Amino acid sequence: MLFIGGSDEGIGNHAGFVVGRYRDGALSDAWTDVTRCAPGTFTALLPACRCGWRGRAQQPDDAGALRCRREWTREHLQHVVPTRHAPSHQR
């Protein structure tokens, strides 16, 4: 399920979401709310972005979903969105 989208200023084609890895290795889509699926549905959760980026696997629980959101923000979005407060010559 998307948690931040491309409509926000400056993030372009980036929309973060958490995907679940099913037992067969397939990943859920951006519209699956992994926090509402039955326990045991997924073997792991991963942060993901509409641009195709995927992060590290996390435990398939609420804490893992939170870590996915944080990783997307800190490890991915931070590197693709220019700093808003930097002078234009430093962007």
C-alpha positions in Angstrom: 0.0 0.0 0.0 1.4 3.4 -1.0 2.5 5.6 1.8 4.0 8.6 0.1 3.4 9.4 -3.6 4.6 11.3 -6.6 2.2 14.2 -5.9 4.5 15.5 -3.2 6.7 18.3 -4.5 10.1 17.2 -5.7 9.8 13.4 -5.5 8.9 12.8 -9.1 8.3 9.1 -10.0 8.9 7.9 -6.4 6.2 6.4 -4.3 7.1 4.3 -1.4 5.3 1.1 -0.3 5.9 -2.1 1.6 5.8 -5.4 -0.3 5.4 -8.9 1.2 7.4 -11.9 0.0 5.1 -14.9 -0.4 6.3 -18.4 0.3 6.9 -19.0 -3.4 9.2 -16.0 -3.6 6.8 -13.7 -5.4 6.2 -10.2 -4.1 2.9 -8.5 -3.4 1.9 -5.4 -5.3 1.9 -1.7 -4.3 -1.8 -1.9 -3.4 -1.6 -4.8 -0.9 -1.8 -3.5 2.7 0.7 -6.1 4.1 -0.2 -5.0 7.7 -3.8 -6.3 7.2 -2.9 -9.7 5.8 -3.1 -12.9 7.9 -0.1 -13.8 10.0 2.1 -16.2 8.1 1.1 -14.8 4.7 4.6 -13.4 4.0 8.1 -14.7 4.8 9.5 -11.2 4.8 8.6 -7.5 4.1 10.6 -5.2 1.8 10.6 -1.5 1.3 9.9 -0.7 -2.3 9.5 2.3 -4.7 7.5 2.8 -7.8 10.8 3.5 -9.6 11.8 -0.1 -9.1 14.1 0.2 -6.1 13.8 -2.5 -3.4 15.4 -2.5 0.0 16.5 -5.1 2.5 14.2 -7.8 3.7 12.6 -7.3 7.2 10.6 -9.5 9.6 7.0 -9.8 8.5 5.4 -8.0 11.4 4.4 -4.4 12.3 8.0 -3.5 13.4 9.3 -4.8 10.1 6.8 -2.7 8.2 7.9 0.4 10.1 11.6 -0.4 9.4 10.7 -0.7 5.7 9.1 2.8 5.7 12.1 4.2 7.4 14.6 2.6 5.0 12.7 3.9 2.0 12.8 7.4 3.4 16.4 7.3 4.7 18.1 5.1 2.2 16.3 5.8 -1.0 14.2 9.0 -1.0 16.9 11.0 0.7 19.2 10.2 -2.2 16.8 11.0 -5.0 15.2 14.2 -3.8 17.3 17.4 -3.8 17.7 19.1 -0.5 15.2 21.9 -0.4 17.2 24.2 1.8 20.5 24.0 -0.1 21.4 26.9 -2.4 20.7 26.2 -6.0 24.3 25.9 -7.0 24.8 23.0 -4.5 21.9 20.9 -5.9 
